Amino acid sequence: MKTEKPPPARGQVETSKRILVIEDQELNRKVVRIVLQSKGYTVVEATDAAEAIACLEDTIPQLILMDIALPGQSGEDLTRRIKSNLAWVDIPIIALTAAAMSGDRERILKAGCDDYLSKPIDINILVERVETHLRRTAT
């Protein structure tokens, strides 16, 4: 578990929005971290379900980015686990997955994810979706 928060970039407004990125691939975490931090978000990282639960027990994020193909417990099962906890049920979860076959999106949303992005991730769409979900939960 790691939290990184650099100072805001020139012209960037600092935000207190914390995003939990649950992803086992280091390169994918790094790309998402750089993009989100450049927008002023605090990024907390977990590589598997156990780390993710520890992060959630420590501090509740405003949004979760969930890899579906995690080692051990799948992202779908972890999503069900998170959504079954009353303290975490309202946290938006965006699935990040290479699963793009017919029916995958529906299956992942049925598991409790609030949105779905297929890999490779378009960073502009990622930022747009993150901001959309954060605006919804702020109201």
FIKOLZA-1660 file (N, C-alpha, C; in steps of 0.1 Angstrom, whole numbers, plus 5000, padded with zeros to 4 digits):
% residues 139
   i   px   py   pz ch aa at
   1 5009 4988 5000  A  M  N
   1 5000 5000 5000  A  M CA
   1 5009 5012 5000  A  M  C
   2 5006 5022 4991  A  K  N
   2 5014 5033 4990  A  K CA
   2 5006 5045 4986  A  K  C
   3 5008 5056 4993  A  T  N
   3 5001 5069 4989  A  T CA
   3 5012 5078 4985  A  T  C
   4 5009 5084 4973  A  E  N
   4 5018 5094 4968  A  E CA
   4 5010 5107 4965  A  E  C
   5 5015 5118 4969  A  K  N
   5 5008 5131 4966  A  K CA
   5 5019 5141 4964  A  K  C
   6 5022 5144 4951  A  P  N
   6 5032 5155 4949  A  P CA
   6 5025 5168 4950  A  P  C
   7 5033 5179 4951  A  P  N
   7 5027 5192 4951  A  P CA
   7 5019 5194 4938  A  P  C
   8 5009 5203 4938  A  P  N
   8 5001 5205 4926  A  P CA
   8 5010 5212 4915  A  P  C
   9 5008 5208 4903  A  A  N
   9 5015 5214 4892  A  A CA
   9 5011 5229 4890  A  A  C
  10 5019 5236 4883  A  R  N
  10 5016 5251 4881  A  R CA
  10 5002 5252 4875  A  R  C
  11 4994 5260 4881  A  G  N
  11 4981 5263 4875  A  G CA
  11 4971 5252 4879  A  G  C
  12 4975 5242 4887  A  Q  N
  12 4966 5231 4891  A  Q CA
  12 4961 5233 4905  A  Q  C
  13 4948 5231 4906  A  V  N
  13 4942 5233 4919  A  V CA
  13 4944 5220 4927  A  V  C
  14 4948 5221 4940  A  E  N
  14 4949 5210 4948  A  E CA
  14 4936 5205 4953  A  E  C
  15 4934 5192 4952  A  T  N
  15 4921 5186 4956  A  T CA
  15 4923 5176 4967  A  T  C
  16 4913 5174 4975  A  S  N
  16 4914 5164 4986  A  S CA
  16 4908 5151 4982  A  S  C
  17 4905 5149 4969  A  K  N
  17 4899 5137 4964  A  K CA
  17 4909 5126 4964  A  K  C
  18 4906 5115 4971  A  R  N
  18 4915 5103 4972  A  R CA
  18 4909 5092 4963  A  R  C
  19 4918 5086 4955  A  I  N
  19 4914 5076 4946  A  I CA
  19 4922 5063 4949  A  I  C
  20 4915 5052 4951  A  L  N
  20 4922 5040 4953  A  L CA
  20 4923 5032 4940  A  L  C
  21 4935 5029 4936  A  V  N
  21 4938 5022 4923  A  V CA
  21 4942 5008 4927  A  V  C
  22 4934 4998 4923  A  I  N
  22 4937 4984 4927  A  I CA
  22 4941 4978 4913  A  I  C
  23 4953 4975 4912  A  E  N
  23 4959 4970 4899  A  E CA
  23 4972 4963 4902  A  E  C
  24 4974 4951 4897  A  D  N
  24 4986 4943 4900  A  D CA
  24 4997 4946 4891  A  D  C
  25 4995 4952 4880  A  Q  N
  25 5006 4955 4870  A  Q CA
  25 5012 4969 4873  A  Q  C
  26 5025 4969 4876  A  E  N
  26 5031 4981 4880  A  E CA
  26 5030 4992 4870  A  E  C
  27 5032 4989 4857  A  L  N
  27 5032 4999 4846  A  L CA
  27 5018 5006 4845  A  L  C
  28 5008 4997 4846  A  N  N
  28 4994 5003 4846  A  N CA
  28 4991 5012 4858  A  N  C
  29 4996 5008 4870  A  R  N
  29 4994 5017 4882  A  R CA
  29 5002 5030 4880  A  R  C
  30 5014 5029 4874  A  K  N
  30 5022 5041 4872  A  K CA
  30 5015 5051 4863  A  K  C
  31 5010 5046 4852  A  V  N
  31 5003 5055 4842  A  V CA
  31 4991 5062 4848  A  V  C
  32 4983 5054 4855  A  V  N
  32 4971 5059 4861  A  V CA
  32 4975 5069 4872  A  V  C
  33 4985 5066 4880  A  R  N
  33 4990 5075 4891  A  R CA
  33 4994 5088 4885  A  R  C
  34 5003 5088 4875  A  I  N
  34 5008 5100 4869  A  I CA
  34 4996 5109 4863  A  I  C
  35 4987 5103 4856  A  V  N
  35 4976 5110 4851  A  V CA
  35 4967 5116 4862  A  V  C
  36 4964 5109 4872  A  L  N
  36 4955 5114 4882  A  L CA
  36 4962 5124 4891  A  L  C
  37 4974 5122 4894  A  Q  N
  37 4982 5132 4902  A  Q CA
  37 4983 5145 4895  A  Q  C
  38 4985 5144 4881  A  S  N
  38 4986 5156 4874  A  S CA
  38 4973 5165 4874  A  S  C
  39 4962 5158 4878  A  K  N
  39 4949 5165 4879  A  K CA
  39 4947 5169 4894  A  K  C
  40 4956 5166 4903  A  G  N
  40 4955 5170 4917  A  G CA
  40 4949 5160 4926  A  G  C
  41 4947 5148 4921  A  Y  N
  41 4941 5138 4930  A  Y CA
  41 4952 5131 4938  A  Y  C
  42 4948 5126 4950  A  T  N
  42 4957 5118 4958  A  T CA
  42 4954 5104 4954  A  T  C
  43 4965 5096 4951  A  V  N
  43 4964 5083 4946  A  V CA
  43 4969 5073 4957  A  V  C
  44 4961 5063 4960  A  V  N
  44 4965 5053 4969  A  V CA
  44 4965 5040 4961  A  V  C
  45 4975 5031 4962  A  E  N
  45 4976 5020 4954  A  E CA
  45 4976 5007 4962  A  E  C
  46 4969 4997 4956  A  A  N
  46 4969 4983 4961  A  A CA
  46 4971 4974 4949  A  A  C
  47 4978 4963 4952  A  T  N
  47 4981 4953 4941  A  T CA
  47 4972 4941 4942  A  T  C
  48 4964 4939 4953  A  D  N
  48 4956 4927 4954  A  D CA
  48 4944 4931 4964  A  D  C
  49 4936 4921 4966  A  A  N
  49 4924 4923 4974  A  A CA
  49 4928 4926 4989  A  A  C
  50 4938 4919 4994  A  A  N
  50 4941 4921 5008  A  A CA
  50 4946 4936 5010  A  A  C
  51 4955 4940 5001  A  E  N
  51 4960 4954 5002  A  E CA
  51 4948 4964 5001  A  E  C
  52 4939 4961 4992  A  A  N
  52 4928 4970 4989  A  A CA
  52 4919 4971 5002  A  A  C
  53 4916 4960 5008  A  I  N
  53 4908 4960 5020  A  I CA
  53 4915 4968 5031  A  I  C
  54 4928 4966 5032  A  A  N
  54 4936 4974 5042  A  A CA
  54 4935 4989 5040  A  A  C
  55 4936 4993 5027  A  C  N
  55 4935 5007 5024  A  C CA
  55 4921 5012 5027  A  C  C
  56 4911 5005 5024  A  L  N
  56 4897 5009 5027  A  L CA
  56 4895 5010 5042  A  L  C
  57 4901 5001 5050  A  E  N
  57 4899 5002 5064  A  E CA
  57 4907 5014 5070  A  E  C
  58 4917 5018 5063  A  D  N
  58 4925 5029 5068  A  D CA
  58 4918 5043 5065  A  D  C
  59 4915 5045 5052  A  T  N
  59 4908 5057 5048  A  T CA
  59 4899 5054 5036  A  T  C
  60 4887 5059 5037  A  I  N
  60 4878 5057 5026  A  I CA
  60 4880 5066 5015  A  I  C
  61 4883 5061 5003  A  P  N
  61 4885 5070 4991  A  P CA
  61 4872 5075 4985  A  P  C
  62 4873 5085 4977  A  Q  N
  62 4861 5090 4970  A  Q CA
  62 4857 5081 4958  A  Q  C
  63 4867 5073 4953  A  L  N
  63 4865 5065 4941  A  L CA
  63 4875 5054 4940  A  L  C
  64 4871 5043 4934  A  I  N
  64 4880 5032 4932  A  I CA
  64 4881 5028 4918  A  I  C
  65 4894 5026 4913  A  L  N
  65 4896 5021 4900  A  L CA
  65 4901 5006 4902  A  L  C
  66 4893 4997 4896  A  M  N
  66 4894 4983 4900  A  M CA
  66 4898 4975 4887  A  M  C
  67 4910 4969 4888  A  D  N
  67 4914 4959 4878  A  D CA
  67 4906 4946 4881  A  D  C
  68 4901 4940 4870  A  I  N
  68 4893 4928 4872  A  I CA
  68 4901 4915 4874  A  I  C
  69 4913 4915 4867  A  A  N
  69 4921 4903 4867  A  A CA
  69 4932 4905 4878  A  A  C
  70 4928 4904 4891  A  L  N
  70 4937 4905 4902  A  L CA
  70 4942 4891 4906  A  L  C
  71 4954 4890 4912  A  P  N
  71 4959 4877 4917  A  P CA
  71 4950 4874 4930  A  P  C
  72 4948 4861 4931  A  G  N
  72 4940 4857 4943  A  G CA
  72 4925 4859 4941  A  G  C
  73 4919 4869 4948  A  Q  N
  73 4905 4872 4946  A  Q CA
  73 4903 4881 4934  A  Q  C
  74 4894 4878 4925  A  S  N
  74 4892 4886 4913  A  S CA
  74 4886 4900 4917  A  S  C
  75 4887 4909 4907  A  G  N
  75 4882 4922 4909  A  G CA
  75 4866 4922 4910  A  G  C
  76 4860 4912 4904  A  E  N
  76 4846 4911 4905  A  E CA
  76 4842 4907 4919  A  E  C
  77 4849 4897 4924  A  D  N
  77 4846 4892 4938  A  D CA
  77 4849 4903 4948  A  D  C
  78 4860 4910 4946  A  L  N
  78 4864 4921 4955  A  L CA
  78 4853 4932 4954  A  L  C
  79 4848 4935 4943  A  T  N
  79 4838 4945 4941  A  T CA
  79 4825 4941 4949  A  T  C
  80 4821 4929 4948  A  R  N
  80 4810 4924 4956  A  R CA
  80 4812 4925 4971  A  R  C
  81 4824 4922 4975  A  R  N
  81 4828 4923 4989  A  R CA
  81 4827 4938 4994  A  R  C
  82 4832 4947 4986  A  I  N
  82 4832 4961 4989  A  I CA
  82 4818 4966 4990  A  I  C
  83 4810 4963 4980  A  K  N
  83 4796 4968 4979  A  K CA
  83 4787 4962 4990  A  K  C
  84 4791 4951 4996  A  S  N
  84 4783 4944 5006  A  S CA
  84 4786 4951 5020  A  S  C
  85 4796 4960 5021  A  N  N
  85 4799 4966 5033  A  N CA
  85 4793 4980 5033  A  N  C
  86 4784 4983 5043  A  L  N
  86 4777 4995 5044  A  L CA
  86 4786 5008 5044  A  L  C
  87 4798 5006 5049  A  A  N
  87 4807 5018 5050  A  A CA
  87 4812 5021 5036  A  A  C
  88 4812 5011 5027  A  W  N
  88 4819 5013 5014  A  W CA
  88 4809 5013 5002  A  W  C
  89 4797 5009 5005  A  V  N
  89 4787 5006 4994  A  V CA
  89 4785 5018 4984  A  V  C
  90 4787 5030 4989  A  D  N
  90 4785 5042 4980  A  D CA
  90 4797 5047 4973  A  D  C
  91 4808 5040 4975  A  I  N
  91 4821 5044 4967  A  I CA
  91 4819 5040 4953  A  I  C
  92 4820 5049 4943  A  P  N
  92 4819 5045 4929  A  P CA
  92 4832 5036 4926  A  P  C
  93 4829 5026 4918  A  I  N
  93 4840 5017 4913  A  I CA
  93 4839 5017 4898  A  I  C
  94 4851 5020 4892  A  I  N
  94 4852 5019 4878  A  I CA
  94 4861 5007 4875  A  I  C
  95 4856 4998 4867  A  A  N
  95 4864 4986 4863  A  A CA
  95 4874 4990 4852  A  A  C
  96 4886 4986 4854  A  L  N
  96 4896 4987 4843  A  L CA
  96 4900 4973 4839  A  L  C
  97 4897 4969 4827  A  T  N
  97 4899 4955 4824  A  T CA
  97 4902 4953 4809  A  T  C
  98 4909 4942 4806  A  A  N
  98 4912 4938 4793  A  A CA
  98 4901 4929 4788  A  A  C
  99 4891 4926 4797  A  A  N
  99 4880 4917 4793  A  A CA
  99 4870 4926 4785  A  A  C
 100 4870 4924 4772  A  A  N
 100 4862 4932 4763  A  A CA
 100 4854 4923 4753  A  A  C
 101 4851 4911 4758  A  M  N
 101 4843 4901 4750  A  M CA
 101 4828 4904 4752  A  M  C
 102 4820 4899 4743  A  S  N
 102 4806 4901 4745  A  S CA
 102 4801 4895 4758  A  S  C
 103 4794 4904 4766  A  G  N
 103 4789 4900 4779  A  G CA
 103 4798 4904 4790  A  G  C
 104 4811 4907 4788  A  D  N
 104 4820 4910 4799  A  D CA
 104 4815 4923 4806  A  D  C
 105 4812 4933 4798  A  R  N
 105 4808 4946 4804  A  R CA
 105 4795 4944 4813  A  R  C
 106 4786 4937 4809  A  E  N
 106 4773 4934 4816  A  E CA
 106 4776 4926 4829  A  E  C
 107 4785 4916 4828  A  R  N
 107 4789 4908 4839  A  R CA
 107 4796 4916 4850  A  R  C
 108 4805 4925 4846  A  I  N
 108 4813 4933 4855  A  I CA
 108 4804 4943 4862  A  I  C
 109 4795 4949 4854  A  L  N
 109 4785 4959 4860  A  L CA
 109 4776 4952 4870  A  L  C
 110 4772 4940 4866  A  K  N
 110 4763 4932 4875  A  K CA
 110 4770 4929 4889  A  K  C
 111 4783 4927 4888  A  A  N
 111 4791 4924 4900  A  A CA
 111 4791 4936 4910  A  A  C
 112 4787 4948 4905  A  G  N
 112 4786 4960 4913  A  G CA
 112 4794 4972 4909  A  G  C
 113 4802 4970 4898  A  C  N
 113 4810 4982 4893  A  C CA
 113 4800 4992 4888  A  C  C
 114 4804 5005 4889  A  D  N
 114 4795 5016 4885  A  D CA
 114 4798 5020 4870  A  D  C
 115 4810 5016 4866  A  D  N
 115 4814 5019 4852  A  D CA
 115 4824 5009 4848  A  D  C
 116 4828 5010 4835  A  Y  N
 116 4837 5000 4829  A  Y CA
 116 4845 5007 4818  A  Y  C
 117 4858 5005 4819  A  L  N
 117 4867 5009 4808  A  L CA
 117 4876 4998 4804  A  L  C
 118 4877 4995 4791  A  S  N
 118 4885 4984 4786  A  S CA
 118 4900 4989 4784  A  S  C
 119 4909 4980 4786  A  K  N
 119 4923 4983 4784  A  K CA
 119 4926 4980 4769  A  K  C
 120 4936 4988 4763  A  P  N
 120 4943 4999 4769  A  P CA
 120 4934 5011 4772  A  P  C
 121 4937 5017 4783  A  I  N
 121 4929 5028 4788  A  I CA
 121 4933 5041 4780  A  I  C
 122 4922 5048 4775  A  D  N
 122 4924 5061 4769  A  D CA
 122 4924 5071 4781  A  D  C
 123 4935 5078 4783  A  I  N
 123 4937 5086 4796  A  I CA
 123 4927 5097 4796  A  I  C
 124 4923 5103 4784  A  N  N
 124 4913 5114 4784  A  N CA
 124 4899 5108 4789  A  N  C
 125 4896 5097 4784  A  I  N
 125 4883 5091 4788  A  I CA
 125 4884 5087 4803  A  I  C
 126 4895 5082 4808  A  L  N
 126 4897 5079 4822  A  L CA
 126 4894 5091 4831  A  L  C
 127 4900 5102 4827  A  V  N
 127 4899 5114 4835  A  V CA
 127 4884 5119 4835  A  V  C
 128 4878 5118 4823  A  E  N
 128 4864 5123 4821  A  E CA
 128 4855 5114 4830  A  E  C
 129 4857 5101 4830  A  R  N
 129 4848 5092 4838  A  R CA
 129 4851 5094 4853  A  R  C
 130 4863 5096 4857  A  V  N
 130 4866 5098 4871  A  V CA
 130 4859 5111 4876  A  V  C
 131 4861 5122 4868  A  E  N
 131 4855 5134 4872  A  E CA
 131 4839 5134 4872  A  E  C
 132 4834 5126 4862  A  T  N
 132 4819 5124 4862  A  T CA
 132 4814 5118 4875  A  T  C
 133 4821 5107 4879  A  H  N
 133 4816 5099 4891  A  H CA
 133 4819 5107 4903  A  H  C
 134 4829 5115 4904  A  L  N
 134 4832 5123 4916  A  L CA
 134 4822 5134 4917  A  L  C
 135 4818 5140 4906  A  R  N
 135 4807 5150 4906  A  R CA
 135 4794 5144 4911  A  R  C
 136 4791 5132 4907  A  R  N
 136 4778 5126 4911  A  R CA
 136 4778 5123 4926  A  R  C
 137 4789 5119 4932  A  T  N
 137 4790 5116 4946  A  T CA
 137 4791 5129 4954  A  T  C
 138 4795 5140 4949  A  A  N
 138 4796 5152 4956  A  A CA
 138 4782 5159 4958  A  A  C
 139 4772 5155 4951  A  T  N
 139 4759 5161 4952  A  T CA
 139 4750 5154 4962  A  T  C
% end
